[in-house]
Amino acid sequence: MVVTALDEIAWLLNIRSRDIPYSPFVRSYLIVDMFGVMFYVNESQLRKNHIKKHFEQTRGHTRNTVKIKDYNAICNDLKTFSQVYKKILIPSHYVYSLGASRYISNCTNHEKKMLHHQSPIIEMKAKKNPTEIEGMYNAHIRDAAAMCEFFSYFESRVNAGDHFTELDIVKKLNEFRFEQKYSLGNSFRTIAAYGSNGARPHYEPTPNTNAKISKDKTLVLDSGGQYFGNGTTDVTRTLHLGTPTKEQKNAYTRVLIGQIQLSTLTFPENMKTSVADVMARAPLWEVGLDYSHPTSHGIGSFLSVHESPISVYFDDPSFHQKLKPGYFLSNEPGFYKEDDFGIRLENVMEVVEKNLPRVDGISFLGFKVVTLVPYEPKLIDLSLLSFRQRKWLNFYNDQIRRHVGRELRNQNFINGYNWMMEKTKSIPEYGHGNVVRSYSLFVLSANA
């Protein structure tokens, strides 16, 4: 079997590096057979990343288990192996995993001996072990502390009359995140999208598009971090620095409701992910709106911010995977009004098993929200929220106060703490208004 995906190599050998921007990978190849592992890497990478020392100190690794070879030797070795073995597994494209390059495929002389298939490592890596799960939660608490401290700084400077552009925001947020313990920087290029730029889901600010921030439009801020030995984060929040319009509040609230409905979904373990997508989109569909990107993607543990095999999207037949306990994925519904403004909210969730009776041998699963960053209260139209949604929001804010509040105090982030407390005030759980229809949060059939 040939392994070409760098995140799979990093996970399988438990090694990390900084060869690739935003991802802690070692530029390398791997061949796995019944006798062991051949690791193809440049000698300079071995020295820089102390990889040999890691192998020597790790129980289970021996000279015979992991054989280190020159990076450029893989092609000749594959030509030899194609003479020896009956079949060689060549990884194919699957969700976010690109599969083997043409170069690797061409190194195997015998087409009949090549078995093109998704890598079996993908699903093993996606299911996090207890150490990885703990690390992911720790990373998100540190990341939330950085976000709260940044938001406090940003809003106070704007209120004091300072001026910012999108790129100013990107630079400053990156600085706040990098100051966190174990931070190795961003997990992807930070997106700050103001006004009409926020209406473009995949927008990234450049010197030519760099918008000035004012108080009449929404600001979409999508960012994430890599935390050494902990995990990978990805969070999006939408801000408004002035008085939002009724349309902006309506859009934000419907996106929030969709996020809550997906977060609270209970479902059988054999449900396909495309079914779950309906929960996030239903509040927008109700008024003839939608968004053009997947609702969820998998998240790695100090690995890729977009991790296979999970992508939640109802409109693509290839996105019909099943969720398993220990998977981590995003929850990011949005709304985009062309040439005007955008809304996106993103949390990371863990798939967990629910303590419910099995039905026909099928267990039920749910989600636990990992991201703990406050929403923007001024953008929430409480009259649209049901009792259950208000109760969820109060519980979520209480979790932020408890876990992130402790971290903010420990780091002496007084301004961030005060900002967080202001944004997480309890809301009334009962009230009158035009409540958005509450969709069933319990999926009874995998074929629903």
C-alpha positions in Angstrom: 0.0 0.0 0.0 1.3 3.5 -0.9 0.4 6.4 1.4 0.7 9.8 -0.3 -1.6 12.0 1.9 0.6 13.9 4.3 -2.0 14.0 7.1 -2.2 10.2 6.9 1.6 9.9 7.2 1.7 12.3 10.1 -1.1 10.4 11.9 0.2 6.9 11.2 3.8 7.7 12.4 2.7 10.3 15.0 5.0 12.9 13.6 4.5 16.6 12.8 6.5 19.3 11.0 6.1 22.7 9.4 6.8 21.9 5.8 3.4 23.0 4.6 1.7 26.3 5.4 -1.1 26.0 8.0 -0.7 22.2 8.3 1.8 20.4 10.5 3.0 17.9 8.0 6.3 16.3 6.9 6.8 16.3 3.1 7.2 12.5 2.6 5.8 9.3 1.2 5.1 5.9 2.9 4.9 2.4 1.7 3.3 -0.2 4.0 3.6 -3.9 3.5 3.4 -7.1 5.6 6.9 -6.6 6.8 6.8 -3.0 8.0 6.9 0.6 6.8 9.2 2.4 4.4 9.3 6.1 5.1 10.6 8.3 2.2 11.8 11.6 3.5 14.7 14.1 2.9 17.6 13.8 5.3 17.3 17.5 6.2 13.8 16.8 7.5 14.9 14.0 9.7 17.4 16.3 11.4 15.2 19.4 11.6 12.2 17.5 13.1 14.1 15.0 15.3 12.2 12.2 13.6 14.8 9.5 14.2 14.9 10.3 17.9 11.1 10.1 18.0 11.2 6.6 16.5 13.9 5.5 18.9 11.9 6.7 21.9 8.5 5.4 20.8 7.6 2.0 22.1 6.8 -0.3 19.2 9.1 1.4 16.7 12.2 -0.5 15.7 14.7 -0.2 12.9 12.9 -3.1 11.2 9.4 -1.6 11.7 10.1 1.8 10.1 12.8 1.9 7.5 13.9 5.4 6.5 14.7 5.9 2.9 15.6 8.9 0.6 12.6 10.9 -0.6 13.4 10.4 -4.3 13.8 6.6 -4.0 10.1 5.8 -4.0 9.7 5.6 -7.7 12.4 3.0 -8.2 11.1 1.0 -5.2 7.6 1.0 -6.6 8.8 -0.3 -9.9 10.5 -3.1 -8.0 7.5 -3.9 -5.8 5.2 -4.0 -8.9 7.3 -7.0 -10.0 7.0 -8.7 -6.6 3.5 -8.1 -5.3 0.2 -9.2 -6.9 -1.6 -6.0 -6.0 -0.5 -2.5 -4.9 -3.1 -0.2 -3.3 -2.9 3.3 -4.9 -5.0 5.8 -3.0 -7.8 7.4 -5.0 -9.5 10.7 -4.6 -12.1 10.7 -1.7 -13.8 13.8 -0.3 -10.9 16.1 0.7 -8.2 13.4 0.1 -6.7 14.0 -3.4 -5.3 10.5 -3.9 -2.0 9.6 -5.5 -0.4 11.8 -8.1 0.1 10.8 -11.7 3.8 10.6 -10.9 3.2 7.8 -8.3 0.8 5.9 -10.6 3.3 6.0 -13.4 6.0 4.5 -11.1 4.0 1.3 -10.9 4.7 -0.4 -14.2 1.8 -2.9 -14.2 -1.7 -1.3 -14.5 -3.3 -4.6 -13.7 -1.5 -4.8 -10.4 -2.7 -1.3 -9.2 -5.8 -1.3 -6.9 -7.2 2.2 -6.9 -9.2 2.7 -3.7 -9.7 5.1 -0.9 -7.0 4.9 1.8 -8.1 2.7 4.7 -6.3 5.2 7.0 -8.9 7.9 6.3 -11.6 6.4 8.6 -9.1 5.2 11.3 -7.7 8.7 11.5 -11.1 10.4 11.6 -12.1 8.5 14.8 -10.2 10.3 17.6 -8.9 8.4 20.6 -9.4 9.7 24.2 -6.1 11.6 24.1 -6.9 13.3 20.8 -10.4 14.2 22.1 -9.1 15.8 25.2 -6.5 17.7 23.2 -9.2 19.0 20.8 -11.2 20.4 23.7 -8.2 22.0 25.3 -7.2 23.6 22.0 -10.7 25.1 21.5 -10.7 26.6 25.0 -7.4 28.3 24.4 -8.6 29.4 21.0 -11.8 30.8 22.5 -9.8 32.8 25.0 -7.8 34.3 22.1 -11.0 35.1 20.2 -12.6 36.8 23.2 -9.5 38.9 23.9 -9.3 40.0 20.3 -13.0 40.9 20.0 -12.7 43.0 23.1 -9.7 44.8 21.7 -11.3 45.3 18.3 -14.6 46.6 19.5 -13.1 48.9 22.0 -10.7 50.4 19.4 -13.5 50.9 16.9 -15.6 52.6 19.6 -12.6 54.8 20.4 -12.5 56.0 16.8 -9.7 53.8 15.4 -10.1 52.6 11.7 -9.6 49.1 10.5 -9.5 47.3 7.2 -10.0 43.6 6.6 -6.3 43.0 6.4 -5.7 44.9 9.7 -8.2 42.5 11.4 -6.5 39.5 9.9 -3.1 40.6 11.1 -4.3 41.5 14.6 -6.3 38.3 15.2 -3.3 36.2 14.0 -1.2 38.0 16.7 -3.7 37.3 19.5 -3.9 33.6 18.5 -0.2 33.1 18.2 0.3 34.3 21.8 -1.6 31.3 23.1 0.3 28.4 24.7 1.2 25.6 22.2 0.0 27.8 19.3 1.8 27.1 16.0 -0.2 29.7 14.1 -3.3 29.4 11.9 -4.9 26.3 10.5 -5.8 28.2 7.3 -5.6 31.7 6.0 -7.8 34.0 8.1 -10.9 35.4 6.4 -12.2 38.8 7.3 -15.0 39.7 5.0 -16.9 43.0 5.4 -20.2 44.0 3.7 -20.5 42.8 0.1 -17.2 40.9 0.5 -19.0 38.8 3.2 -21.6 37.8 0.6 -18.8 35.7 -1.2 -18.5 32.4 0.8 -14.9 31.7 -0.3 -13.6 35.3 -0.2 -10.1 36.1 1.1 -9.0 39.7 1.5 -6.2 41.0 -0.7 -4.6 44.4 -1.0 -6.9 45.0 -4.0 -10.1 44.0 -2.3 -9.2 45.2 1.2 -12.4 46.8 2.5 -12.6 49.5 5.3 -14.7 48.5 8.2 -17.6 50.7 9.2 -20.8 50.3 11.3 -23.6 49.6 8.8 -22.8 46.1 7.5 -21.9 42.7 8.9 -18.3 41.4 9.3 -17.7 37.7 8.8 -14.6 36.4 10.6 -13.5 32.9 9.8 -10.3 31.6 11.4 -8.6 28.7 13.1 -5.4 27.6 14.8 -3.0 24.7 15.2 -2.1 23.8 18.8 1.0 21.6 19.3 0.0 18.3 20.9 -3.6 19.5 21.3 -5.7 20.0 18.2 -7.0 22.0 15.3 -9.7 24.7 15.5 -12.0 26.4 13.0 -14.5 29.0 14.1 -16.6 31.6 12.3 -18.5 34.5 13.9 -20.4 37.3 12.3 -20.2 40.8 13.9 -22.0 44.1 13.6 -20.5 47.2 15.0 -23.5 49.4 14.7 -27.3 48.9 14.6 -28.3 46.0 12.4 -31.2 46.1 10.1 -34.3 43.9 10.5 -33.1 41.9 7.4 -29.7 41.4 8.9 -31.1 40.2 12.2 -33.6 37.9 10.5 -30.8 36.3 8.4 -28.5 35.9 11.4 -31.2 34.4 13.5 -32.3 31.9 10.9 -28.6 30.8 10.4 -28.3 30.5 14.2 -31.5 28.4 14.4 -30.1 26.1 11.7 -26.9 25.7 13.7 -28.8 24.9 16.9 -31.0 22.4 15.1 -28.1 20.5 13.7 -26.2 20.7 17.1 -29.2 19.1 18.9 -29.9 16.4 16.4 -30.3 12.8 17.6 -30.0 10.2 14.9 -29.4 6.5 14.2 -25.8 5.5 13.5 -26.7 4.3 10.0 -28.0 7.7 9.0 -26.3 9.3 6.0 -24.8 12.7 6.5 -26.9 14.2 3.7 -30.0 13.8 5.8 -28.5 15.9 8.6 -28.0 18.8 6.3 -31.7 19.4 6.1 -31.7 20.4 9.8 -29.3 23.3 9.2 -31.0 24.6 6.0 -34.6 24.3 7.0 -35.0 27.7 8.7 -33.7 29.3 5.5 -35.6 27.1 3.1 -38.8 28.1 5.0 -38.5 31.6 3.5 -37.0 30.6 0.2 -33.3 31.1 1.0 -30.3 28.8 1.0 -26.5 28.7 0.8 -24.2 27.1 -1.8 -21.6 25.3 0.2 -21.5 22.2 2.4 -22.7 22.6 6.0 -19.9 20.5 7.5 -16.5 19.1 7.0 -14.3 16.9 9.1 -11.6 18.4 11.4 -8.3 16.7 12.2 -6.5 16.4 15.5 -3.5 18.7 15.1 -3.8 17.8 11.4 -5.9 19.1 8.5 -8.6 21.6 9.1 -10.6 19.9 6.3 -10.4 16.1 7.0 -12.0 13.2 5.1 -14.3 11.3 5.1 -17.0 13.7 6.4 -18.7 16.4 4.4 -22.3 17.2 5.0 -24.1 18.4 1.9 -27.6 17.2 0.7 -27.0 18.2 -3.0 -24.0 16.0 -3.8 -24.3 12.2 -4.1 -20.7 11.7 -3.1 -21.4 13.2 0.4 -23.4 10.3 1.9 -21.0 9.0 4.6 -22.0 7.9 8.0 -20.9 9.5 11.2 -19.2 7.6 14.0 -18.4 8.4 17.7 -15.1 10.2 17.9 -15.5 12.1 14.6 -15.1 15.9 14.7 -16.8 18.0 12.2 -17.8 21.6 11.6 -21.4 23.1 11.7 -21.4 26.2 9.5 -24.6 27.3 7.9 -24.7 30.7 6.2 -26.6 33.3 4.3 -25.2 35.5 1.5 -27.0 38.4 -0.1 -25.2 39.3 -3.3 -23.4 42.7 -3.3 -24.8 43.5 0.2 -23.8 41.3 3.2 -23.1 37.8 4.5 -23.7 35.8 7.6 -21.9 32.6 8.6 -21.6 30.9 12.0 -19.3 27.9 12.5 -18.8 25.6 15.5 -16.8 22.3 15.7 -18.7 19.4 17.1 -17.8 15.9 18.4 -20.0 12.9 17.4 -21.0 11.1 20.6 -23.1 8.1 21.5 -26.5 8.8 23.1 -27.6 6.9 26.2 -30.7 5.6 24.5 -32.1 2.1 23.9 -31.0 0.4 20.6 -33.6 -0.1 18.0 -33.1 -3.3 15.8 -29.5 -3.3 17.0 -29.0 0.3 15.9 -27.5 2.8 18.3 -28.3 6.5 18.4 -25.8 9.3 18.1 -25.7 13.0 18.7 -23.3 15.9 18.9 -21.4 17.8 21.6 -20.4 21.3 20.7 -16.6 21.9 21.1 -16.4 25.6 20.1 -17.1 28.0 22.9 -17.2 31.5 21.4 -20.0 34.0 22.1 -22.6 34.9 19.4 -23.6 38.5 18.7 -26.7 39.3 20.8 -27.6 42.4 18.9 -28.1 40.3 15.7 -30.4 37.8 17.4 -34.2 38.3 16.9 -35.5 36.5 20.1 -39.0 36.5 18.7 -38.0 33.9 16.2 -36.5 31.5 18.7 -38.5 28.7 20.2 -38.3 27.8 23.9 -36.0 24.9 23.2 -33.7 27.1 21.1 -33.6 29.8 23.8 -32.8 27.1 26.4 -30.0 25.8 24.2 -28.5 29.3 23.8 -28.6 29.9 27.6 -26.9 26.5 28.2 -24.2 27.3 25.6 -23.5 30.7 27.1 -23.2 29.1 30.5 -20.7 26.7 29.2 -18.7 29.6 27.8 -18.7 31.4 31.1 -17.7 28.3 32.9 -14.9 27.0 30.7 -13.6 30.0 28.7 -14.2 32.3 31.7 -11.8 30.2 33.8 -9.2 30.3 31.0 -9.6 34.1 30.5 -9.1 34.6 34.3 -6.1 32.3 34.3 -4.5 34.3 31.5 -5.4 37.5 33.2 -7.4 38.6 30.1 -9.6 41.0 32.1 -10.9 42.9 29.0 -11.7 39.6 27.2 -13.4 38.3 30.3 -15.6 41.4 30.6 -16.5 41.3 26.9 -17.4 37.6 27.2 -19.6 38.1 30.2 -21.5 40.9 28.4 -22.1 38.8 25.3 -23.3 35.7 27.2 -26.0 37.2 29.4 -29.0 35.0 29.9 -32.0 35.5 27.7 -35.7 35.0 28.6 -36.7 31.4 27.8 -40.4 32.3 27.4 -41.9 35.0 25.2 -44.2 35.8 22.4 -43.4 36.3 18.8 -43.3 34.8 15.3 -41.3 31.7 16.2 -39.6 29.9 13.3 -41.1 26.5 12.9 -39.2 24.0 15.2 -38.3 20.9 13.1 -38.1 17.5 14.6 -34.7 17.0 16.3 -35.0 13.2 16.5 -34.4 11.3 13.2 -36.3 8.0 13.4 -35.2 6.4 10.2 -32.0 6.3 8.2 -34.1 6.6 5.1 -35.9 9.7 6.3 
